[in-house]
Amino acid sequence: MGTTVFERQQPAASTIRQSLMDTRHGVFWLDDLADVPTREPLTGAHTADLAIVGGGYSGLWTAVLAKRRNPAARVVLLEARTVGWAASGRNGGFCEASITHGRENAVSRWPEEAAVLERLGLQNLDAFESDVAEWDIRADFERTGALAVALEPHELAWLQEQKAEAVAEGDDTIVLLDEAQTRAAVGSPTYLGATWDTRGCAMLHPGKMAAELARVAEDLGVEIFEHSLVKDVETPDGAGAVVRTAAGSVTAAQVALGTNVYPSLLGRNRLMTVPVYDYVLMTEPLSDDQLASIGWQDRQGIADMANQFHYYRLTADNRILWGGYDAVYHYGRKVRAQYEERPSTYELLASHFFTTFPQLAGLRFSHRWAGAIDTSTQFCAFYGLARGGRVAYSAGYTGLGVGATRFGAEVMLDLLEGRETERTALEMVRRRPLPFPPEPAAAIGINATRWSLNRADHNAGKRNVLLRTLDALGLGFDS
């Protein structure tokens, strides 16, 4: 087995220790919000045309798009904690066009639909940007595109393949950069080359995005209740459904579930996702000299090309968010606060940060946090109807939901309305992925796969028997 650049070029232990010395365990995006409104919990009996469970992007987009379709509709949204508290407030703020977790995933799973899925994803991101403008959503939205950077020699061939595929499709938005061009764009000694997808990704402030969607929803007449954990969705004989919390209920004609990584209110979906924990560091704002030392004038999002990859970006006040790599699954599918504190992972992330940007030695991290990703076996969202067509759901975004949840909201609304659209005709929408097995098989399989992906990163990208078998079964993942 070989070594990676992060093992060959390690920073001094004192640099890592100093950088984490005063780090706050908290989510920067949520700490950065001002004038957050207080919303009351649900009490008593209410009625609605549409009840939405979940106050993250999935639920919020469903609410605002439902009101766009029918301004007279009575829409009620219930959130167990506060708006944007979970994944929607904890992600990296990469708003990508892909609704399939990348083109390769679409080609391997739905080859006949791949071109359509790519087109629909770009249309969705364009519509997202249009909505930001129409509703004056102030969430630091920047259509910067994203760099995929090669850190190891074997990854350079992957860049060439990406560019060749784009050229074959007549796509001139993918720019191939050699080593010198890449380092001129962003100054890291680890970079060997990159592709710049100039159209397919935007950056935004996740906490502001959730808060602003909630503002828009309420301006349109949506009722939002926080601290209202839904215990059950009842669908009695006849029409309608009853959504119950500990202190109240909503009787609605239809229900949309946007509960993300948390246990589904539908038995059929209990094994469809697993929570995988992702960890993040945020730096202090860079000084003008520090920023000049790395360039990054085009402010693209960046991810490297390993299976265990890092993602990073600049904020509006020139901090660097640095996350990814050490994704962790905990036995039993539990989502627990105690999993968010993992010192060894934060130390590893800090080490990799200063390998990437050694010129920033002395910079400190202001925040550290973690969140659970709702991973599905097809590595992108699945959709459907339940309870006689009265309940719609979308889940399984697998870490790429900032933009895709808007598409998912449109799908849920199409399904509830019984509309036959290009979206609902997709095989990706019509067919459910395979569920994960119960424990202990889930933990054994997931951790064996994670070990194999790490091994591939240390072996010039070569996939072992387990990964090749998963690929053949349509369960493989190439990040």
C-alpha positions in Angstrom: 0.0 0.0 0.0 1.1 3.5 -0.8 0.8 6.7 1.2 -1.3 9.8 0.5 -0.1 13.4 0.4 -1.6 13.9 3.9 0.7 11.2 5.2 3.8 12.3 3.3 3.5 16.0 4.2 2.3 16.3 7.8 2.4 19.7 9.6 4.0 20.1 13.0 2.0 18.8 15.9 2.2 22.2 17.6 0.5 23.8 14.6 -2.4 21.4 14.9 -2.6 21.8 18.7 -2.5 25.6 18.6 -5.2 25.8 15.8 -7.7 23.9 17.9 -6.9 25.5 21.3 -9.9 27.8 21.6 -12.3 26.2 19.1 -16.0 26.4 20.0 -18.1 23.2 19.7 -21.0 24.8 17.8 -22.3 25.4 14.4 -20.9 28.6 12.9 -23.8 29.0 10.4 -26.3 29.0 13.2 -24.2 31.2 15.6 -23.9 33.7 12.7 -27.6 34.4 12.5 -29.1 37.6 13.9 -32.7 38.3 15.0 -33.9 34.7 14.8 -37.6 34.7 15.4 -39.2 32.6 18.2 -41.9 30.3 17.0 -44.4 28.7 19.3 -45.0 24.9 19.6 -48.2 23.4 18.2 -51.0 23.2 20.7 -54.6 22.3 20.2 -56.3 21.1 17.0 -55.6 22.7 13.6 -56.7 22.0 10.0 -54.7 22.4 6.8 -54.7 21.5 3.1 -51.1 20.4 3.5 -49.2 19.5 6.6 -45.4 19.3 6.3 -43.2 17.5 8.8 -39.6 18.8 9.0 -38.3 22.4 9.1 -35.1 21.9 7.0 -34.7 22.6 3.3 -36.9 19.8 2.2 -39.9 20.9 4.2 -39.3 24.6 3.7 -39.0 24.3 -0.1 -42.2 22.2 -0.1 -44.0 24.9 1.8 -43.0 27.8 -0.4 -43.5 26.0 -3.7 -46.9 24.7 -2.5 -47.9 28.3 -1.9 -46.6 29.3 -5.3 -48.7 26.6 -6.9 -51.8 27.5 -4.9 -51.6 30.7 -2.9 -55.0 29.9 -1.2 -53.8 26.6 0.2 -53.6 26.3 4.0 -50.1 25.0 4.8 -48.8 24.1 8.2 -45.1 23.1 8.9 -44.0 21.3 12.0 -40.4 21.2 13.2 -39.1 19.1 16.1 -36.4 21.6 17.1 -35.9 24.9 15.3 -35.8 25.8 11.6 -32.6 24.6 10.0 -31.2 23.1 13.2 -30.2 19.8 11.7 -28.5 19.0 8.3 -29.8 22.2 6.7 -27.8 24.3 9.1 -24.7 22.2 9.3 -23.7 21.5 5.8 -20.9 23.1 3.7 -23.1 25.4 1.7 -22.4 23.7 -1.6 -25.5 24.1 -3.7 -24.9 21.7 -6.6 -26.8 21.2 -9.8 -26.6 17.4 -9.6 -29.7 15.6 -8.2 -28.0 12.2 -8.5 -24.8 12.8 -6.4 -22.7 13.3 -9.5 -22.9 12.4 -13.2 -21.1 9.1 -12.6 -23.7 7.9 -10.2 -26.5 8.7 -12.7 -24.7 7.0 -15.6 -24.1 3.8 -13.6 -27.7 3.6 -12.2 -29.9 5.2 -14.8 -27.8 5.3 -18.0 -30.8 5.9 -20.3 -31.9 8.9 -18.2 -28.5 10.3 -17.4 -28.7 13.2 -19.8 -32.2 14.1 -18.7 -31.2 14.0 -15.0 -28.3 16.3 -15.7 -30.5 18.7 -17.6 -33.2 18.7 -14.9 -30.5 19.3 -12.2 -29.2 22.3 -14.0 -32.7 23.6 -14.6 -33.3 23.2 -10.8 -30.2 25.1 -9.9 -31.2 27.9 -12.3 -34.6 28.0 -10.8 -33.1 28.0 -7.3 -31.0 31.1 -8.3 -34.1 32.7 -9.8 -36.1 32.1 -6.6 -33.3 33.6 -4.5 -33.6 36.8 -6.6 -37.4 36.8 -6.8 -37.9 36.5 -3.0 -34.8 38.6 -2.1 -33.3 35.7 -0.2 -30.2 37.0 1.5 -28.1 33.9 2.0 -24.7 34.9 0.5 -25.6 33.1 -2.8 -22.6 33.0 -5.2 -22.7 31.0 -8.5 -19.0 30.4 -8.4 -18.8 26.8 -9.7 -16.5 24.2 -8.1 -13.0 22.8 -8.5 -12.3 19.1 -8.4 -8.6 18.9 -7.5 -6.2 16.0 -8.1 -3.8 15.4 -5.2 -2.4 12.0 -6.4 -0.9 11.2 -9.9 -3.5 8.5 -10.6 -6.3 11.1 -10.3 -5.1 13.1 -13.2 -6.5 10.5 -15.6 -9.9 11.1 -14.0 -9.7 14.8 -14.7 -9.0 14.0 -18.4 -12.0 11.7 -18.5 -14.3 14.4 -17.0 -13.1 16.9 -19.6 -13.4 14.3 -22.5 -17.0 13.5 -21.5 -17.9 17.1 -21.4 -16.4 17.7 -24.8 -18.3 14.7 -26.2 -21.5 16.2 -24.9 -20.8 19.6 -26.3 -20.5 21.0 -22.7 -18.0 23.9 -22.6 -18.6 24.7 -19.0 -15.9 22.3 -17.7 -12.4 23.8 -17.7 -9.4 21.6 -17.4 -6.5 23.1 -15.4 -2.9 21.8 -15.3 -0.8 21.9 -12.2 0.4 25.5 -12.7 -3.0 26.8 -13.6 -4.6 25.1 -10.6 -2.0 26.5 -8.1 -2.4 29.9 -9.7 -6.1 29.7 -9.0 -5.7 28.5 -5.4 -2.3 28.3 -3.9 -1.7 24.8 -2.5 1.4 22.7 -2.9 -0.7 19.6 -2.9 -2.5 20.3 -6.2 -1.5 18.5 -9.4 -4.4 19.6 -11.5 -8.2 20.2 -11.5 -11.4 20.6 -13.4 -13.5 23.7 -12.9 -17.2 23.2 -13.3 -18.0 26.8 -14.0 -21.8 26.4 -14.0 -22.9 23.5 -11.8 -22.4 24.8 -8.3 -23.1 27.8 -6.1 -22.0 28.7 -2.6 -24.4 29.9 0.1 -24.8 30.4 3.8 -26.8 27.4 5.0 -28.1 29.0 8.2 -29.3 32.1 6.4 -30.8 30.0 3.6 -33.0 28.1 6.0 -33.9 31.2 7.9 -34.8 33.1 4.7 -36.9 30.2 3.3 -38.8 30.2 6.6 -39.3 34.0 6.3 -40.6 33.6 2.7 -42.9 30.8 3.7 -44.4 32.9 6.5 -44.8 35.9 4.2 -46.7 33.6 1.9 -49.0 32.6 4.7 -47.5 29.3 5.9 -47.9 28.6 9.6 -44.6 27.3 11.2 -44.5 25.6 14.6 -41.2 24.8 16.2 -40.4 22.4 19.1 -43.2 20.2 17.8 -42.0 16.7 17.4 -44.4 14.6 15.4 -45.2 11.4 17.1 -47.5 9.8 14.4 -49.3 10.3 11.2 -52.7 8.7 11.2 -54.7 8.0 8.0 -58.2 7.0 9.1 -60.6 5.4 6.7 -61.7 7.9 4.1 -59.8 11.1 3.2 -57.2 13.1 4.9 -54.6 12.5 7.6 -54.0 13.5 11.2 -50.5 14.6 12.2 -50.0 14.4 16.0 -47.5 15.9 18.4 -47.5 15.7 22.2 -49.6 18.8 22.6 -51.6 19.2 19.4 -52.7 17.8 16.0 -53.1 18.9 12.4 -55.9 17.4 10.3 -54.8 17.8 6.7 -55.9 16.6 3.3 -52.3 15.7 2.5 -48.9 15.3 4.3 -45.3 15.8 3.0 -42.5 14.2 5.0 -39.1 15.9 5.0 -37.6 14.2 8.1 -34.2 13.6 6.5 -31.9 11.4 8.6 -34.4 10.9 11.5 -36.4 7.7 11.8 -39.2 7.7 9.2 -42.8 8.0 10.3 -43.5 5.4 7.7 -42.6 1.8 8.5 -41.7 1.1 4.8 -38.8 3.6 5.1 -37.3 2.6 8.4 -34.4 0.7 6.7 -34.0 3.0 3.7 -31.4 5.3 5.2 -28.5 5.2 7.7 -27.0 8.2 9.5 -23.4 8.8 8.6 -21.6 11.5 10.7 -19.6 14.2 8.9 -17.3 16.6 10.7 -16.4 20.2 10.0 -14.0 22.9 11.0 -14.3 26.6 10.4 -11.4 29.0 10.6 -11.2 32.5 11.9 -11.5 35.2 9.2 -8.3 35.3 7.1 -6.3 38.6 7.1 -5.7 40.3 3.7 -2.2 38.9 3.7 -3.3 35.4 4.5 -5.9 35.5 1.8 -3.4 36.8 -0.7 -1.1 33.9 0.1 -3.7 31.4 -1.3 -5.3 33.5 -4.0 -8.7 31.9 -4.5 -10.0 35.1 -6.2 -12.8 33.2 -8.0 -14.1 31.8 -4.7 -15.0 28.4 -6.1 -16.1 25.5 -3.9 -13.3 22.9 -3.8 -13.3 19.1 -3.3 -10.5 16.6 -3.8 -11.0 13.4 -5.8 -10.3 10.7 -3.2 -13.0 8.3 -2.0 -12.5 9.8 1.4 -12.6 13.4 0.2 -12.4 16.9 1.7 -14.7 19.7 0.7 -13.9 23.4 1.5 -15.0 26.9 0.6 -14.7 30.6 1.5 -17.4 32.3 3.5 -18.6 35.9 2.9 -16.2 37.1 5.6 -13.3 35.1 4.2 -13.2 32.2 6.7 -12.5 28.7 5.3 -14.9 25.9 6.0 -13.0 22.6 5.9 -15.0 19.3 6.2 -15.4 15.7 5.1 -12.9 12.8 4.9 -13.7 11.0 8.1 -17.3 9.9 7.7 -18.4 7.7 10.6 -21.3 5.2 11.0 -22.3 4.2 14.5 -23.8 0.9 15.2 -27.6 0.9 15.6 -28.6 3.8 13.2 -28.8 6.2 16.1 -28.6 10.0 15.9 -27.0 11.2 19.1 -25.4 14.5 20.2 -22.6 12.6 21.8 -21.4 11.5 18.3 -20.7 15.1 17.4 -17.6 15.4 19.6 -14.8 13.4 18.1 -11.4 14.9 19.0 -9.3 12.5 16.8 -11.3 13.5 13.7 -11.0 17.2 14.3 -7.2 16.8 14.8 -7.0 14.8 11.6 -9.0 17.5 9.7 -6.7 20.2 11.1 -3.6 18.2 10.0 -5.0 17.9 6.5 -5.9 21.6 6.4 -2.3 22.7 7.1 -0.9 20.1 4.7 -3.1 21.8 2.0 -2.3 25.3 3.1 1.0 25.3 5.0 1.3 29.1 4.5 -1.6 29.5 6.9 0.2 28.0 9.9 -0.8 30.0 12.9 -4.5 30.4 11.8 -7.0 29.1 14.3 -10.3 27.4 14.0 -13.2 29.2 15.6 -15.8 26.4 15.4 -16.1 22.6 15.1 -19.2 20.6 14.6 -20.8 17.5 13.1 -24.0 16.4 11.6 -25.7 13.2 10.4 -26.1 12.6 6.6 -29.1 10.6 5.5 -27.4 8.0 3.3 -29.4 5.8 0.9 -28.1 2.8 -1.1 -28.4 4.7 -4.3 -26.5 7.7 -2.8 -29.2 10.2 -3.8 -32.8 10.9 -2.8 -35.7 8.5 -3.3 -39.4 9.5 -3.4 -42.8 8.1 -3.1 -46.4 8.1 -1.9 -47.9 6.2 1.0 -51.2 5.8 2.8 -53.4 5.8 -0.3 -51.6 8.7 -1.9 -52.2 11.0 1.1 -48.6 11.1 2.3 -45.5 11.9 0.1 -41.9 11.6 1.2 -38.4 12.3 0.0 -35.2 11.3 1.8 -31.7 9.9 1.3 -30.0 12.9 -0.2 -26.6 11.6 1.0 -25.0 14.9 1.7 -26.0 16.6 -1.5 -29.4 18.1 -0.5 -28.8 21.8 -0.5 -30.0 22.2 -4.1 -31.6 18.8 -4.7 -34.2 19.3 -1.9 -35.8 21.9 -4.0 -36.2 19.4 -6.8 -37.5 16.9 -4.2 -40.1 19.3 -3.0 -41.4 19.7 -6.6 -41.5 15.9 -6.9 -43.5 15.5 -3.7 -46.0 18.1 -4.8 -46.3 16.6 -8.2 -47.0 13.2 -6.6 -49.6 14.6 -4.1 -51.4 16.4 -7.0 -51.4 13.2 -9.1 -49.6 15.1 -11.9 -47.7 13.2 -14.6 -44.6 15.3 -15.2 -41.1 14.8 -16.5 -40.0 14.5 -12.9 -42.5 11.8 -11.9 -41.8 9.8 -15.0 -38.2 9.3 -14.1 -37.1 5.8 -13.1 -35.1 7.4 -10.3 -38.4 8.7 -8.9 -40.6 5.6 -9.7 -38.3 2.9 -8.3 -37.2 2.6 -4.7 -33.6 1.7 -3.9 -32.7 -1.3 -1.9 -32.9 -0.9 1.8 -30.0 -1.3 4.2 -30.0 -4.6 6.1 -30.7 -4.6 9.8 -27.9 -4.8 12.4 -25.4 -6.2 12.7 -25.2 -6.7 9.0 -25.5 -2.9 8.3 -22.5 -2.0 10.5 -20.4 -4.8 9.1 -21.2 -3.9 5.5 -20.8 -0.1 5.9 -17.6 -0.3 7.8 -16.1 -2.9 5.5 -17.0 -0.6 2.6 -15.4 2.4 4.3 -12.2 0.4 5.0 -12.1 -0.7 1.3 -12.5 2.9 0.1 -9.6 4.0 2.3 -7.6 1.1 0.9 -8.3 2.2 -2.7 -7.1 5.7 -1.9 -3.8 4.1 -0.8 -3.6 1.9 -3.9 -3.8 4.3 -6.8 -7.6 4.1 -6.8 -7.8 0.4 -7.4 -11.0 -1.1 -6.1 -10.9 -4.4 -4.2 -13.3 -7.4 -4.6 -15.9 -5.9 -2.2 -16.1 -2.6 -4.0 -16.2 -4.3 -7.5 -18.9 -6.6 -6.3 -21.0 -3.6 -4.9 -20.4 -1.9 -8.3 -21.7 -4.9 -10.1 -24.8 -5.0 -7.9 -25.5 -1.4 -8.4 -24.6 -0.5 -4.9 -21.2 0.9 -5.5 -20.1 4.5 -4.8 -17.4 6.5 -6.5 -17.3 9.9 -4.9 
